[in-house]
């Protein structure tokens, strides 16, 4: 049970009223830490670049954190209170109690107690792509189309977890086996883009990128991003394959070549 005590602090109690967690009795706002524990290493949902020329407080790496304030979600990366945050998301000021929640599809929403029920105030990480702009809009191993529909990647090798709820993602018909890498292949998925691109290799060609994924067992795909020179680009090797976005490559300055790793069955190799 979560209760508000007389000193305006939050207390979390278990069934026998034992205090298992409480906020500090300070005037400052409690620190909110968000952590993805579903993958190792943690999968990147969102990425915001901080001023590279800025120095950490006292030339020491400070604790990076997010502070949920009344009217903002302030992000302290290289600085700390009372310094200015590196960036902040503006949210409507609270008229009662608010809380922040990371949803399964990757939305970060604020809810507020209003008229005897919790109502959604805002989706902080709203994307111009709408539903497709959420990292788990269609679950794992899936694609989100312009019409906001969900489909499996590599339809010959993947199936929806639930045909009636295709936003729950897809599963591989033949799981990847680290002790049978010779039976693994990379299949091309055209006209898709990753919401997050984290370069693991720079100034490489497509073949080098693909070979790196085949040599690395946890790698689920090889994503080669390049400009006009298709022989020189960046390589992203995701350990999990979340929702991809179907795009019209003509509209993009950079092109993503995506190759998804599959395990061939004995009949195919």
C-alpha positions as CSV (number, residue, x, y, z in Angstrom):
1,X,0.0,0.0,0.0
2,X,1.3,3.5,-0.9
3,X,0.4,6.2,1.6
4,X,1.2,9.9,2.1
5,X,2.4,10.6,5.6
6,X,2.0,13.8,7.7
7,X,5.4,15.1,6.5
8,X,4.3,14.9,2.9
9,X,6.5,11.9,2.2
10,X,5.4,8.7,0.4
11,X,5.6,5.4,2.2
12,X,5.2,1.9,0.7
13,X,4.0,-0.7,3.1
14,X,3.5,-4.4,2.7
15,X,0.5,-6.4,4.0
16,X,1.7,-6.3,7.7
17,X,2.3,-2.5,7.5
18,X,6.1,-2.9,7.4
19,X,7.7,0.0,5.6
20,X,9.6,-1.3,2.6
21,X,10.3,2.0,0.9
22,X,9.8,5.7,1.5
23,X,10.8,9.1,0.0
24,X,13.3,11.3,1.8
25,X,11.8,13.9,4.1
26,X,13.3,16.8,2.1
27,X,11.9,19.7,0.2
28,X,13.5,18.4,-3.0
29,X,11.7,16.1,-5.3
30,X,12.4,12.4,-5.1
31,X,14.6,10.9,-7.8
32,X,13.0,8.5,-10.3
33,X,15.3,5.9,-11.8
34,X,14.2,4.0,-14.9
35,X,15.9,0.7,-15.7
36,X,15.3,-1.9,-18.3
37,X,16.1,-5.4,-16.8
38,X,14.6,-7.5,-19.6
39,X,17.8,-7.8,-21.6
40,X,21.5,-8.0,-20.9
41,X,23.0,-5.6,-21.8
42,X,19.9,-3.3,-21.4
43,X,18.2,-2.5,-24.7
44,X,18.2,1.2,-25.7
45,X,14.6,2.6,-26.0
46,X,15.3,6.3,-26.4
47,X,18.5,8.3,-27.0
48,X,19.1,12.0,-26.4
49,X,22.5,13.6,-27.0
50,X,24.0,15.8,-24.3
51,X,26.3,18.8,-25.1
52,X,29.6,17.0,-25.7
53,X,31.6,20.0,-24.6
54,X,30.0,20.2,-21.2
55,X,32.1,19.0,-18.2
56,X,30.8,16.9,-15.3
57,X,30.3,18.5,-12.0
58,X,33.6,18.9,-10.1
59,X,35.3,17.0,-13.0
60,X,33.8,13.7,-11.5
61,X,31.3,11.5,-13.2
62,X,28.1,12.4,-11.3
63,X,25.0,10.1,-10.8
64,X,22.8,10.5,-13.9
65,X,19.1,10.7,-13.0
66,X,15.7,12.0,-13.9
67,X,13.7,14.2,-11.6
68,X,9.9,14.3,-11.8
69,X,9.0,17.9,-11.0
70,X,5.7,19.7,-11.0
71,X,5.5,20.8,-14.6
72,X,8.7,19.2,-16.0
73,X,10.6,15.9,-16.2
74,X,14.2,17.2,-15.7
75,X,17.1,15.1,-16.9
76,X,20.5,15.5,-15.1
77,X,23.3,13.8,-17.0
78,X,26.5,15.7,-16.4
79,X,25.1,18.1,-13.8
80,X,23.1,17.8,-10.6
81,X,20.7,20.0,-8.6
82,X,20.6,22.9,-8.2
83,X,22.2,23.2,-11.6
84,X,20.2,23.5,-14.8
85,X,19.3,20.1,-16.2
86,X,20.7,19.0,-19.6
87,X,17.2,18.9,-21.0
88,X,13.6,18.8,-19.7
89,X,10.2,17.7,-20.9
90,X,7.4,20.1,-20.2
91,X,4.3,18.5,-18.8
92,X,1.0,20.1,-17.5
93,X,1.3,21.2,-13.9
94,X,-0.5,18.9,-11.4
95,X,-3.9,19.9,-10.0
96,X,-3.8,16.8,-7.7
97,X,-1.5,13.7,-7.5
98,X,0.4,12.6,-10.6
99,X,2.6,9.7,-11.4
100,X,4.9,8.6,-14.2
101,X,4.7,5.2,-15.9
102,X,6.7,3.4,-18.6
103,X,4.2,1.4,-20.7
104,X,5.0,-1.9,-22.3
105,X,5.1,-0.4,-25.8
106,X,7.7,2.2,-24.7
107,X,5.3,5.2,-24.0
108,X,6.3,7.3,-21.0
109,X,3.0,8.7,-19.7
110,X,1.9,10.9,-16.9
111,X,-1.4,10.1,-15.1
112,X,-3.3,12.2,-12.7
113,X,-6.1,11.5,-10.1
114,X,-9.1,13.3,-11.4
115,X,-12.8,12.8,-10.5
116,X,-12.2,9.6,-8.6
117,X,-10.2,8.0,-11.3
118,X,-6.7,8.0,-12.9
119,X,-6.7,9.9,-16.2
120,X,-3.8,10.2,-18.7
121,X,-2.4,13.7,-18.9
122,X,0.3,13.4,-21.5
123,X,2.6,11.0,-23.4
124,X,6.0,12.6,-22.7
125,X,7.8,10.8,-25.5
126,X,5.3,11.5,-28.2
127,X,6.6,10.8,-31.7
128,X,5.6,12.4,-35.0
129,X,5.2,8.8,-36.3
130,X,2.3,8.3,-33.9
131,X,1.9,4.7,-32.7
132,X,4.8,3.5,-34.9
133,X,7.1,5.9,-33.0
134,X,7.0,3.7,-29.9
135,X,9.9,1.2,-29.6
136,X,7.5,-1.7,-28.7
137,X,4.4,-0.5,-30.6
138,X,4.2,-3.9,-32.3
139,X,6.4,-6.0,-29.9
140,X,9.5,-7.9,-30.9
141,X,10.4,-9.1,-34.4
142,X,7.8,-6.9,-36.0
143,X,7.2,-4.0,-38.3
144,X,4.8,-1.0,-38.0
145,X,3.4,0.3,-41.3
146,X,2.3,3.7,-42.4
147,X,-1.3,2.7,-41.6
148,X,-0.2,1.8,-38.1
149,X,-0.7,-1.9,-38.7
150,X,1.6,-4.6,-37.2
151,X,3.3,-7.3,-39.3
152,X,6.1,-9.9,-38.6
153,X,9.5,-9.4,-40.1
154,X,10.6,-12.2,-42.4
155,X,7.1,-13.6,-42.6
156,X,8.5,-17.0,-43.9
157,X,10.4,-17.4,-40.6
158,X,8.3,-15.6,-38.0
159,X,4.7,-15.8,-36.8
160,X,2.5,-13.6,-34.6
161,X,2.4,-14.6,-30.9
162,X,-1.4,-13.9,-31.1
163,X,-3.2,-13.4,-34.4
164,X,-6.0,-11.5,-32.6
165,X,-3.5,-9.2,-30.9
166,X,-0.7,-8.6,-33.4
167,X,0.8,-5.8,-31.4
168,X,2.2,-8.5,-29.0
169,X,5.1,-9.2,-31.4
170,X,6.3,-12.3,-33.3
171,X,8.4,-15.3,-32.6
172,X,10.9,-17.2,-34.6
173,X,9.8,-20.6,-36.0
174,X,13.3,-21.9,-35.4
175,X,15.1,-20.3,-32.4
176,X,18.7,-19.2,-32.9
177,X,21.3,-21.8,-31.7
178,X,24.7,-20.7,-30.7
179,X,26.1,-24.2,-31.1
180,X,24.9,-24.4,-34.7
181,X,26.0,-21.1,-36.2
182,X,26.8,-22.7,-39.6
183,X,23.0,-23.0,-40.1
184,X,22.4,-19.3,-39.6
185,X,21.6,-16.9,-42.4
186,X,20.8,-13.2,-42.8
187,X,17.7,-12.3,-44.7
188,X,17.1,-8.8,-46.1
189,X,14.1,-6.7,-44.9
190,X,13.6,-3.8,-47.2
191,X,12.3,-0.3,-46.5
192,X,12.4,-0.4,-42.7
193,X,14.1,1.9,-40.2
194,X,15.1,1.5,-36.6
195,X,13.8,4.0,-34.1
196,X,17.2,3.8,-32.4
197,X,20.5,3.4,-34.2
198,X,23.5,2.8,-32.1
199,X,26.7,2.5,-34.2
200,X,28.9,-0.4,-33.2
201,X,31.3,-0.1,-36.2
202,X,32.2,3.0,-38.3
203,X,33.5,3.3,-41.8
204,X,32.8,-0.2,-42.8
205,X,31.1,-1.9,-45.8
206,X,28.0,-3.9,-45.8
207,X,29.7,-7.3,-45.9
208,X,31.8,-6.5,-42.9
209,X,28.7,-5.5,-41.0
210,X,26.9,-8.7,-41.9
211,X,29.9,-10.9,-41.0
212,X,30.2,-9.3,-37.6
213,X,26.6,-10.3,-36.8
214,X,27.1,-13.8,-37.9
215,X,30.2,-14.2,-35.7
216,X,28.4,-12.7,-32.7
217,X,25.9,-15.2,-31.3
218,X,23.6,-12.7,-29.4
219,X,23.3,-10.5,-32.5
220,X,19.8,-10.6,-33.9
221,X,20.3,-8.4,-37.0
222,X,22.9,-6.4,-39.0
223,X,21.8,-2.9,-39.8
224,X,24.0,-1.1,-42.3
225,X,23.4,2.7,-42.5
226,X,25.0,4.7,-45.4
227,X,24.6,7.8,-47.5
228,X,25.3,8.1,-51.2
229,X,28.4,5.9,-50.8
230,X,27.0,2.4,-50.1
231,X,30.6,1.0,-49.5
232,X,31.2,3.2,-46.5
233,X,28.8,3.3,-43.6
234,X,27.9,2.5,-40.0
235,X,26.9,-0.8,-38.5
236,X,24.4,-1.5,-35.7
237,X,24.2,-5.0,-34.2
238,X,21.1,-5.1,-32.0
239,X,20.8,-7.9,-29.4
240,X,17.0,-7.6,-29.5
241,X,14.9,-6.8,-32.5
242,X,12.0,-4.5,-31.5
243,X,9.5,-2.7,-33.6
244,X,10.8,-1.6,-37.0
245,X,9.1,1.2,-39.0
246,X,8.1,0.7,-42.6
247,X,9.3,3.8,-44.5
248,X,9.7,5.2,-48.0
249,X,13.4,5.3,-48.5
250,X,13.1,8.0,-51.1
251,X,12.3,10.5,-48.3
252,X,15.4,9.6,-46.3
253,X,18.9,11.2,-46.5
254,X,20.4,7.9,-45.1
255,X,19.5,4.4,-46.0
256,X,19.2,1.5,-43.6
257,X,20.0,-2.0,-45.0
258,X,18.5,-4.4,-42.5
259,X,19.5,-8.1,-42.4
260,X,17.7,-10.3,-39.9
261,X,19.4,-13.4,-38.5
262,X,17.5,-16.7,-38.8
263,X,18.2,-20.3,-38.0
264,X,17.8,-22.7,-41.0
265,X,16.1,-26.0,-40.3
266,X,17.8,-29.2,-41.4
267,X,15.7,-29.4,-44.5
268,X,17.2,-26.1,-45.8
269,X,20.9,-26.8,-45.3
